[in-house]
Amino acid sequence: MSAQFDVAVLGCGYMGSALARTFAGRGANVTVWNRTPERAQALTASGCSAVAAVQEAVRRARIVVICLSTYESVEVVLGGAGTLAGRVVVNVTTGSPDQARPMRDRVAEQGGGYLDAVIVGYPEQVGRDDFLLLVSGHEPEWETARPALALLGGISRHVSESPEGANVLEAATVGAFHMTILAAFAEAARYAKSQGISPKEFLPLAVRVASVFEFQQEEIVQRLADEDFTTDQATLATYEKAARTFQHALSSSGTRAPLFDAAVAEFGRGVAQGRGEDAVWTLAADRGGA
Ligand SMILES: NC(=O)c1ccc[n+]([C@@H]2O[C@H](COP(=O)([O-])OP(=O)(O)OC[C@H]3O[C@@H](n4cnc5c(N)ncnc54)[C@H](OP(=O)(O)O)[C@@H]3O)[C@@H](O)[C@H]2O)c1
């Protein structure tokens, strides 16, 4: 394979190891480095070369994938990386949008190109059709890294020229949406359990209720785009009344349900603002202020 498949993976935690194994399994020339050397060493069984110095990993690579816990740890590791000239750094470490641009500038100071990327999925999905990588940064860097990233399977998609684009998408979808759903699921399952309902009974029904996002997807997108919140189905006021009834059910069972309490308050806020006759999606139309 050509130099564009010379890949370094800095960080061999659960995700970094899955990335390194997949690159190597698909023919890339992979050098791995990890702060705790044993985790890099373990990847030699999958065809990777482990090195003790970050600088050596970077020296051998054209594409440098960084997968560490935080951007602060990326800063530390880049401090020992030496020159990045001729390399494209693909930073898949989870970070906030405002961390992306300074990191791009930092990498540029060391001579390297920079892509900020987000992995939407678990390590076991790397290499599979359902793997999703969202990438932001300049098009030429994306074109350089694209063939190597394609080895990871699924979809690697360039989402934005500005470095923070992928992190914004992640904060919205994985953060505010998915993580709240996970916590809401825990809350709901606790209540169901307290009432003697088994997870087997509860989960399929909960998934069915949440499928509104699937079957109404196009309509929701259109409504939000047009800011058209008229409805002949269910108004926000109807939601709010029902929510208060459910809130009573949860609280009288003794179930701690702070997320649901917050949802009830959100509905109430919308009604107090005079949006009671709108569809519930009206709540997505403001910035959440009082
Ligand atoms: N796991 C997932 O499902 C998933 C999904 C999407 C995105 N991500 C993101 O991928 C990144 C890595 O996650 P992970 O699951 O692989 O975590 P992990 O298994 O805990 O690995 C963390 C990695 O960061 C390294 N590290 C931490 N602090 C460091 C420092 N100060 N200097 C040098 N190295 C340091 C660790 O090195 P040591 O081995 O020496 O501790 C290890 O390689 C995170 O940003 C995470 O949010 C993970």
The ligand as an SDF file (V2000), in Angstrom:
LIG
                    3D

 48 52  0  0  0  0  0  0  0  0999 V2000
  -15.5350    3.7860   23.8250 N   0  0  0  0  0  0  0  0  0  0  0  0
  -16.5010    4.3100   23.0730 C   0  0  0  0  0  0  0  0  0  0  0  0
  -17.5730    3.7170   22.8690 O   0  0  0  0  0  0  0  0  0  0  0  0
  -16.3030    5.6420   22.3870 C   0  0  0  0  0  0  0  0  0  0  0  0
  -17.2010    6.0390   21.3870 C   0  0  0  0  0  0  0  0  0  0  0  0
  -17.0080    7.2580   20.7320 C   0  0  0  0  0  0  0  0  0  0  0  0
  -15.9610    8.0750   21.1100 C   0  0  0  0  0  0  0  0  0  0  0  0
  -15.1150    7.6670   22.1070 N   0  0  0  0  0  0  0  0  0  0  0  0
  -14.0340    8.5780   22.5040 C   0  0  0  0  0  0  0  0  0  0  0  0
  -12.7710    8.0000   22.2240 O   0  0  0  0  0  0  0  0  0  0  0  0
  -11.8330    8.4680   23.1950 C   0  0  0  0  0  0  0  0  0  0  0  0
  -11.1430    7.2770   23.8460 C   0  0  0  0  0  0  0  0  0  0  0  0
  -12.1480    6.4840   24.4780 O   0  0  0  0  0  0  0  0  0  0  0  0
  -11.8410    4.9930   24.9640 P   0  0  0  0  0  0  0  0  0  0  0  0
  -13.1540    4.3350   25.1460 O   0  0  0  0  0  0  0  0  0  0  0  0
  -10.8090    4.3760   24.0940 O   0  0  0  0  0  0  0  0  0  0  0  0
  -11.2200    5.3250   26.4190 O   0  0  0  0  0  0  0  0  0  0  0  0
  -10.1660    4.4760   27.2670 P   0  0  0  0  0  0  0  0  0  0  0  0
  -10.2750    3.0290   26.9590 O   0  0  0  0  0  0  0  0  0  0  0  0
  -10.3430    4.9340   28.6690 O   0  0  0  0  0  0  0  0  0  0  0  0
   -8.7570    4.9960   26.7420 O   0  0  0  0  0  0  0  0  0  0  0  0
   -8.2780    6.2810   27.0600 C   0  0  0  0  0  0  0  0  0  0  0  0
   -6.9540    6.4850   26.3620 C   0  0  0  0  0  0  0  0  0  0  0  0
   -6.4610    7.7960   26.6630 O   0  0  0  0  0  0  0  0  0  0  0  0
   -5.1330    7.6620   27.1770 C   0  0  0  0  0  0  0  0  0  0  0  0
   -4.8330    8.7750   28.0580 N   0  0  0  0  0  0  0  0  0  0  0  0
   -5.6310    9.3260   29.0040 C   0  0  0  0  0  0  0  0  0  0  0  0
   -5.0250   10.3700   29.5940 N   0  0  0  0  0  0  0  0  0  0  0  0
   -3.8130   10.4900   29.0030 C   0  0  0  0  0  0  0  0  0  0  0  0
   -2.7190   11.3750   29.1570 C   0  0  0  0  0  0  0  0  0  0  0  0
   -2.7590   12.3840   30.0520 N   0  0  0  0  0  0  0  0  0  0  0  0
   -1.6360   11.2090   28.3800 N   0  0  0  0  0  0  0  0  0  0  0  0
   -1.5940   10.2130   27.4760 C   0  0  0  0  0  0  0  0  0  0  0  0
   -2.5840    9.3280   27.2620 N   0  0  0  0  0  0  0  0  0  0  0  0
   -3.6820    9.4700   28.0290 C   0  0  0  0  0  0  0  0  0  0  0  0
   -5.1290    6.3190   27.8630 C   0  0  0  0  0  0  0  0  0  0  0  0
   -3.8150    5.8780   28.0680 O   0  0  0  0  0  0  0  0  0  0  0  0
   -3.4960    4.7900   29.2270 P   0  0  0  0  0  0  0  0  0  0  0  0
   -3.8270    3.4510   28.6370 O   0  0  0  0  0  0  0  0  0  0  0  0
   -2.0560    4.9740   29.4910 O   0  0  0  0  0  0  0  0  0  0  0  0
   -4.3740    5.1390   30.4150 O   0  0  0  0  0  0  0  0  0  0  0  0
   -5.8690    5.4980   26.8050 C   0  0  0  0  0  0  0  0  0  0  0  0
   -5.0620    5.2160   25.7020 O   0  0  0  0  0  0  0  0  0  0  0  0
  -12.6190    9.3320   24.1970 C   0  0  0  0  0  0  0  0  0  0  0  0
  -12.4960   10.6920   23.8760 O   0  0  0  0  0  0  0  0  0  0  0  0
  -14.0350    8.8460   24.0040 C   0  0  0  0  0  0  0  0  0  0  0  0
  -15.0030    9.7990   24.3740 O   0  0  0  0  0  0  0  0  0  0  0  0
  -15.2480    6.4690   22.7350 C   0  0  0  0  0  0  0  0  0  0  0  0
  1  2  1  0
  2  3  2  0
  2  4  1  0
  4  5  1  0
  4 48  2  0
  5  6  2  0
  6  7  1  0
  7  8  2  0
  8  9  1  0
  8 48  1  0
  9 10  1  0
  9 46  1  0
 10 11  1  0
 11 12  1  0
 11 44  1  0
 12 13  1  0
 13 14  1  0
 14 15  2  0
 14 16  1  0
 14 17  1  0
 17 18  1  0
 18 19  2  0
 18 20  1  0
 18 21  1  0
 21 22  1  0
 22 23  1  0
 23 24  1  0
 23 42  1  0
 24 25  1  0
 25 26  1  0
 25 36  1  0
 26 27  1  0
 26 35  1  0
 27 28  2  0
 28 29  1  0
 29 30  1  0
 29 35  2  0
 30 31  1  0
 30 32  2  0
 32 33  1  0
 33 34  2  0
 34 35  1  0
 36 37  1  0
 36 42  1  0
 37 38  1  0
 38 39  2  0
 38 40  1  0
 38 41  1  0
 42 43  1  0
 44 45  1  0
 44 46  1  0
 46 47  1  0
M  CHG  2   8   1  16  -1
M  END
$$$$
